[in-house]
Amino acid sequence: MRKQVVHFTIKASFHCLLAVAFVRFYLNDQFRDFLEKRTTVTTKFEEVEALEFPTLTFCIHPGGKTSVAHEFGLTNFAEIFLKETSTNLTLPQRFTKLSYTLNQDFEIAVRTWHSNNTNLSLRPGLTSLPFKKTWLKFDTQPIRTYFMGTCYKVQPLFDVRNSINLYFEITLKVNDTIDRPKGIYLYFTSNETWNGIPVQRWPRYHPTKLHLSFKSDFNKIFWRSVHQKFQSGVNNTSECLNESLQKYENMNNISQYCQFFSDGFDLPPCHNSKDLLKTFRMTLSKQWYSECFKLAHATTYEIEHFEPQSYEEPSQSFLMFNLELNSMEQEIREEIPLITSQSLIGSIGGSLGMFFGFSLSATFLYFFNKTLHKYLN
């Protein structure tokens, strides 16, 4: 009997050592990936019938007029939000005066390949551009940003169902050399992802941003669509911000807070720096604020940018870019678990059988037969 116990103990210890070694050297990483819910990204390409034309946001660079900054006694861009000036202007009025204004300081015109060089100037609100037998409609709205002054979001109100070729022209109307911009920043976003521009809030991905200089008159840009799917997230940033604002536990008096940047809050406008800083402390440092920018589905864009050679001296006050769809094929990027429950079980079972000849059913039957034999005898 003692011999059998020693034999069994040695055999059990051997199997335990094998199990520990197996987990330590093979399953350790897999268990960690599973428990920490690590993910990976898969990619595929699909030919689609319709694509969302990118929402274009135009930001003059630099975003503030130097002459106005000197008038207000500002030494850097952040002081416009931090201190009041001696003027009787409100914060929005000071910010507007410091920024470049569409159709006052610069113009944005658009035309198609088929429009016989007829340009249509964009203005705040709805603009319709004739295209073949239909209309291409754009909604142009100013958005206040923290780093770049007032930008202008040009949102398309149409889908792309075939090749489309558009020309955008930016013409400066600023004569003062000290206020002459160097170029523009051009953002490519969807109608759901532009909210991150005002305060540069991009927790999951970075939008496509391109700098176009007034030292180059012509730019060629090819674009293609990328649709990203995440395992968790919100459906709409603006709705999430306002819902979270209502649920915020310390918000006993919501009227004491205000909205200045165009990030989606449904609040009254901020009229002075004091109210704006109070809202800053209530939002930007809070976890729920960042969570609202994590979309479950997001369309982003990838571009190829070229500056074809010109044999004439650039005007320094005009630039044009030709925006052309690269393909109706859309890239789909999807976040999936690195190891699922099923794959973990399959990996454990397959590896045990391969490396140690370990079978659960054989082990169970062995102990069952031993127990049955003991009681029958």
C-alpha positions as CSV (number, residue, x, y, z in Angstrom):
1,M,0.0,0.0,0.0
2,R,2.8,2.4,0.9
3,K,4.5,1.6,-2.4
4,Q,1.3,2.6,-4.3
5,V,1.1,5.8,-2.3
6,V,4.7,6.8,-3.1
7,H,4.1,5.8,-6.8
8,F,1.0,7.9,-7.0
9,T,2.6,10.9,-5.2
10,I,5.6,10.9,-7.6
11,K,3.3,10.6,-10.6
12,A,1.0,13.4,-9.3
13,S,3.9,15.7,-8.5
14,F,5.3,15.1,-12.0
15,H,2.0,16.1,-13.6
16,C,1.8,19.2,-11.4
17,L,5.3,20.2,-12.4
18,L,4.4,19.7,-16.1
19,A,1.2,21.8,-15.6
20,V,3.1,24.6,-13.9
21,A,5.8,24.6,-16.6
22,F,3.1,24.6,-19.2
23,V,1.3,27.6,-17.8
24,R,4.5,29.4,-17.0
25,F,6.1,29.1,-20.3
26,Y,3.2,28.9,-22.7
27,L,-0.1,30.0,-21.3
28,N,1.2,32.9,-19.2
29,D,1.0,35.5,-22.0
30,Q,-2.4,34.1,-23.2
31,F,-3.9,34.3,-19.8
32,R,-2.6,37.9,-19.4
33,D,-4.0,38.9,-22.8
34,F,-7.4,37.3,-21.9
35,L,-7.7,38.8,-18.4
36,E,-6.6,42.3,-19.5
37,K,-9.0,42.1,-22.4
38,R,-6.4,43.1,-25.0
39,T,-7.5,43.7,-28.5
40,T,-6.2,43.8,-32.0
41,V,-7.3,45.4,-35.2
42,T,-8.4,43.5,-38.4
43,T,-8.5,45.2,-41.8
44,K,-10.6,44.4,-44.9
45,F,-11.6,46.3,-48.0
46,E,-15.1,46.6,-49.3
47,E,-16.5,48.1,-52.5
48,V,-19.4,50.3,-51.4
49,E,-22.2,52.1,-53.2
50,A,-21.9,55.4,-51.3
51,L,-19.2,57.2,-49.3
52,E,-19.3,60.1,-47.0
53,F,-17.5,63.0,-48.5
54,P,-15.1,64.4,-45.9
55,T,-16.0,67.4,-43.8
56,L,-13.3,70.0,-44.4
57,T,-12.3,72.4,-41.7
58,F,-10.3,75.4,-42.8
59,C,-8.0,77.0,-40.1
60,I,-5.9,80.0,-41.0
61,H,-2.3,79.7,-39.8
62,P,-1.5,81.4,-37.6
63,G,-5.0,81.8,-36.2
64,G,-4.8,85.3,-34.7
65,K,-4.0,88.7,-36.1
66,T,-0.8,90.1,-34.7
67,S,-1.9,93.7,-34.9
68,V,-5.1,93.0,-32.8
69,A,-3.0,91.0,-30.3
70,H,-0.8,94.1,-29.8
71,E,-3.9,96.2,-29.4
72,F,-5.2,93.9,-26.7
73,G,-1.8,93.7,-25.0
74,L,-1.5,89.9,-25.6
75,T,1.8,88.1,-25.7
76,N,0.6,84.6,-26.5
77,F,-2.5,82.8,-27.8
78,A,-3.7,81.6,-24.4
79,E,-4.0,85.1,-22.8
80,I,-7.2,85.8,-24.8
81,F,-8.9,83.3,-22.5
82,L,-7.1,84.1,-19.3
83,K,-7.4,87.9,-18.8
84,E,-9.8,90.7,-19.5
85,T,-8.7,93.7,-21.6
86,S,-9.3,97.4,-21.1
87,T,-11.9,97.4,-23.9
88,N,-15.6,97.1,-23.4
89,L,-15.8,94.1,-25.7
90,T,-17.1,90.7,-24.5
91,L,-14.9,87.6,-24.8
92,P,-16.6,86.4,-28.0
93,Q,-16.3,89.8,-29.5
94,R,-12.6,90.0,-28.7
95,F,-12.0,86.5,-30.0
96,T,-13.8,87.3,-33.3
97,K,-11.8,90.5,-33.7
98,L,-8.6,88.6,-33.1
99,S,-9.5,85.8,-35.6
100,Y,-9.7,85.8,-39.4
101,T,-13.3,86.1,-40.7
102,L,-14.6,84.4,-43.8
103,N,-15.5,86.8,-46.7
104,Q,-13.9,89.6,-44.8
105,D,-10.3,88.6,-44.4
106,F,-10.3,85.6,-46.8
107,E,-12.6,83.8,-49.2
108,I,-13.2,80.1,-49.9
109,A,-14.5,79.3,-53.4
110,V,-15.4,75.9,-54.8
111,R,-16.0,74.5,-58.3
112,T,-16.2,71.2,-60.0
113,W,-14.4,69.9,-63.0
114,H,-17.6,70.3,-65.1
115,S,-18.4,73.9,-64.0
116,N,-16.3,75.7,-66.7
117,N,-14.1,77.5,-64.2
118,T,-17.2,79.1,-62.5
119,N,-16.3,79.5,-58.8
120,L,-18.9,79.6,-56.1
121,S,-17.9,81.4,-52.9
122,L,-18.8,79.7,-49.7
123,R,-20.7,81.7,-47.1
124,P,-21.9,80.8,-43.6
125,G,-24.9,78.7,-44.0
126,L,-26.1,76.6,-46.9
127,T,-24.4,76.8,-50.3
128,S,-25.4,74.8,-53.4
129,L,-23.0,73.9,-56.2
130,P,-24.4,72.6,-59.5
131,F,-23.0,69.2,-60.4
132,K,-24.2,67.4,-63.5
133,K,-28.0,67.0,-63.0
134,T,-28.0,67.6,-59.3
135,W,-26.7,69.9,-56.6
136,L,-23.8,69.5,-54.1
137,K,-24.8,71.2,-50.9
138,F,-22.4,72.4,-48.3
139,D,-23.2,73.8,-44.8
140,T,-20.4,76.2,-43.7
141,Q,-20.2,77.1,-40.0
142,P,-17.6,79.0,-37.9
143,I,-16.1,77.0,-35.0
144,R,-14.1,78.5,-32.2
145,T,-10.9,76.6,-31.3
146,Y,-8.4,76.9,-28.5
147,F,-5.2,76.9,-30.6
148,M,-6.2,78.2,-34.1
149,G,-8.7,81.0,-33.6
150,T,-11.9,80.7,-35.6
151,C,-12.0,77.9,-38.1
152,Y,-14.7,77.2,-40.7
153,K,-16.2,73.8,-41.0
154,V,-17.5,73.0,-44.5
155,Q,-19.8,70.0,-44.1
156,P,-21.1,68.2,-47.2
157,L,-24.8,67.3,-47.3
158,F,-24.4,64.6,-49.9
159,D,-23.0,61.2,-50.4
160,V,-20.4,60.2,-53.0
161,R,-21.7,57.5,-55.4
162,N,-19.2,58.0,-58.2
163,S,-16.0,59.8,-59.0
164,I,-16.0,63.4,-57.9
165,N,-13.4,66.1,-58.5
166,L,-13.6,69.4,-56.7
167,Y,-11.4,72.5,-56.7
168,F,-11.2,74.7,-53.6
169,E,-9.5,78.2,-53.8
170,I,-8.5,80.3,-50.8
171,T,-7.9,84.0,-51.4
172,L,-6.5,86.4,-48.8
173,K,-8.0,89.9,-48.5
174,V,-5.5,91.0,-45.8
175,N,-3.3,93.8,-47.0
176,D,-1.3,94.4,-43.8
177,T,2.0,92.5,-43.9
178,I,2.0,91.9,-40.1
179,D,-1.3,90.1,-40.3
180,R,-0.6,88.1,-43.5
181,P,-1.1,84.3,-42.8
182,K,1.5,81.7,-43.8
183,G,-1.0,79.1,-44.9
184,I,-4.0,77.0,-43.7
185,Y,-4.5,73.9,-41.7
186,L,-7.0,71.6,-43.4
187,Y,-8.7,68.9,-41.4
188,F,-10.4,65.9,-43.0
189,T,-13.1,64.5,-40.7
190,S,-16.6,63.0,-40.8
191,N,-19.7,64.8,-39.6
192,E,-19.3,62.8,-36.3
193,T,-15.6,63.2,-35.7
194,W,-15.0,67.0,-36.2
195,N,-15.9,67.7,-32.5
196,G,-12.4,67.0,-31.4
197,I,-11.0,70.0,-33.4
198,P,-11.8,72.9,-31.0
199,V,-9.8,71.5,-28.1
200,Q,-7.7,68.8,-29.9
201,R,-9.4,65.9,-28.2
202,W,-8.6,62.6,-30.0
203,P,-8.4,59.7,-27.5
204,R,-8.6,56.9,-30.1
205,Y,-7.3,58.2,-33.4
206,H,-5.8,61.2,-35.0
207,P,-7.6,63.0,-37.8
208,T,-5.9,63.7,-41.1
209,K,-4.5,67.2,-40.9
210,L,-2.7,68.9,-43.8
211,H,-0.8,72.2,-43.9
212,L,-1.1,74.1,-47.2
213,S,1.3,77.1,-47.6
214,F,0.6,80.2,-49.6
215,K,4.1,79.7,-51.0
216,S,2.6,77.0,-53.3
217,D,-0.3,78.0,-55.5
218,F,-1.6,74.5,-56.4
219,N,-2.0,71.2,-54.5
220,K,-3.3,67.9,-55.6
221,I,-5.0,65.7,-52.9
222,F,-6.3,62.2,-53.4
223,W,-8.5,60.8,-50.6
224,R,-10.0,57.5,-49.5
225,S,-12.3,56.5,-46.7
226,V,-11.5,54.4,-43.7
227,H,-14.3,53.2,-41.4
228,Q,-13.2,52.2,-37.9
229,K,-15.3,50.0,-35.5
230,F,-14.5,49.8,-31.8
231,Q,-15.8,47.4,-29.2
232,S,-17.1,50.1,-27.0
233,G,-17.9,53.8,-27.3
234,V,-20.6,56.4,-27.8
235,N,-22.7,57.0,-30.9
236,N,-22.7,60.8,-30.9
237,T,-20.3,63.1,-29.1
238,S,-22.6,66.1,-28.7
239,E,-25.4,64.0,-27.3
240,C,-23.0,62.3,-24.9
241,L,-21.6,65.6,-23.6
242,N,-25.0,67.0,-22.8
243,E,-26.3,63.8,-21.2
244,S,-23.1,63.6,-19.1
245,L,-23.5,67.2,-18.1
246,Q,-26.9,66.6,-16.7
247,K,-25.8,63.5,-14.8
248,Y,-22.6,65.2,-13.3
249,E,-23.0,64.9,-9.5
250,N,-21.8,68.4,-8.7
251,M,-23.9,70.2,-11.2
252,N,-26.4,71.7,-8.7
253,N,-26.8,74.9,-10.7
254,I,-26.1,74.3,-14.4
255,S,-26.7,77.9,-15.3
256,Q,-23.4,79.0,-13.8
257,Y,-21.6,77.2,-16.6
258,C,-21.3,78.3,-20.2
259,Q,-20.1,77.2,-23.6
260,F,-17.4,78.9,-25.7
261,F,-15.8,76.3,-28.0
262,S,-17.8,74.5,-30.6
263,D,-17.4,71.1,-29.0
264,G,-21.1,70.2,-28.7
265,F,-22.3,71.5,-25.3
266,D,-25.8,72.9,-25.2
267,L,-25.0,75.8,-22.8
268,P,-25.4,79.6,-22.9
269,P,-22.4,81.4,-24.4
270,C,-19.4,82.5,-22.2
271,H,-19.2,86.3,-22.0
272,N,-16.0,86.7,-19.9
273,S,-12.8,84.8,-19.0
274,K,-14.0,84.0,-15.4
275,D,-17.0,82.0,-16.6
276,L,-14.9,80.3,-19.2
277,L,-12.2,79.1,-16.8
278,K,-14.9,77.8,-14.4
279,T,-16.3,75.7,-17.3
280,F,-12.8,74.6,-18.2
281,R,-12.3,73.2,-14.7
282,M,-15.6,71.4,-14.8
283,T,-15.1,69.7,-18.1
284,L,-11.6,69.3,-19.5
285,S,-10.1,67.5,-16.5
286,K,-13.1,65.1,-16.1
287,Q,-13.0,61.5,-17.3
288,W,-16.5,61.7,-18.6
289,Y,-15.5,64.5,-21.0
290,S,-12.8,62.4,-22.7
291,E,-15.1,59.4,-22.8
292,C,-17.6,61.3,-24.9
293,F,-15.0,61.6,-27.7
294,K,-14.6,57.8,-27.9
295,L,-16.9,56.9,-30.7
296,A,-18.0,53.3,-31.3
297,H,-17.9,53.9,-35.1
298,A,-15.8,56.6,-36.8
299,T,-15.1,57.4,-40.4
300,T,-11.6,58.8,-41.0
301,Y,-9.7,59.6,-44.2
302,E,-6.3,59.0,-45.6
303,I,-4.8,61.2,-48.3
304,E,-2.0,61.5,-50.8
305,H,-0.7,65.1,-51.1
306,F,1.3,66.4,-54.0
307,E,2.7,69.9,-54.9
308,P,3.1,69.9,-58.7
309,Q,5.8,72.2,-59.9
310,S,4.9,75.7,-60.9
311,Y,7.0,77.9,-63.2
312,E,5.6,81.1,-61.9
313,E,6.2,83.0,-58.6
314,P,3.5,82.2,-56.1
315,S,1.2,85.1,-55.2
316,Q,1.6,84.6,-51.4
317,S,-2.1,85.4,-51.1
318,F,-3.8,82.6,-53.0
319,L,-3.7,78.8,-53.0
320,M,-5.8,76.1,-54.6
321,F,-6.2,72.4,-54.0
322,N,-7.8,69.8,-56.2
323,L,-9.6,67.2,-54.1
324,E,-10.2,63.9,-55.9
325,L,-11.7,60.6,-54.7
326,N,-9.1,57.8,-55.0
327,S,-11.4,54.8,-55.0
328,M,-14.9,53.6,-54.0
329,E,-13.3,50.9,-52.0
330,Q,-13.5,51.5,-48.3
331,E,-11.1,50.2,-45.7
332,I,-12.8,48.6,-42.7
333,R,-10.8,48.5,-39.5
334,E,-12.4,46.6,-36.6
335,E,-11.2,46.1,-33.1
336,I,-11.6,42.5,-31.9
337,P,-10.4,40.6,-28.7
338,L,-6.9,39.3,-29.0
339,I,-8.1,36.0,-27.3
340,T,-11.7,35.1,-26.9
341,S,-13.1,32.6,-24.3
342,Q,-13.5,30.0,-27.0
343,S,-10.0,30.4,-28.4
344,L,-8.5,30.3,-24.9
345,I,-10.2,27.0,-24.1
346,G,-9.3,25.6,-27.5
347,S,-5.7,26.7,-27.1
348,I,-5.4,25.1,-23.6
349,G,-7.0,21.8,-24.8
350,G,-5.0,21.6,-28.0
351,S,-1.7,22.4,-26.3
352,L,-2.2,20.0,-23.4
353,G,-3.0,17.2,-25.8
354,M,-0.1,18.0,-28.1
355,F,2.6,18.6,-25.6
356,F,1.7,16.3,-22.6
357,G,-0.8,13.8,-24.0
358,F,-3.2,15.0,-21.3
359,S,-6.8,14.1,-21.8
360,L,-9.6,15.2,-19.3
361,S,-11.8,12.2,-20.2
362,A,-8.9,9.7,-19.8
363,T,-7.9,11.2,-16.4
364,F,-11.5,11.2,-15.2
365,L,-12.1,7.6,-16.3
366,Y,-8.9,6.5,-14.7
367,F,-9.9,7.9,-11.3
368,F,-13.5,6.6,-11.8
369,N,-12.3,3.1,-12.5
370,K,-9.9,3.2,-9.5
371,T,-12.7,4.3,-7.2
372,L,-15.2,1.8,-8.6
373,H,-12.7,-1.0,-8.3
374,K,-12.0,-0.1,-4.6
375,Y,-15.6,-0.2,-3.6
376,L,-16.5,-3.3,-5.5
377,N,-13.7,-5.2,-3.9
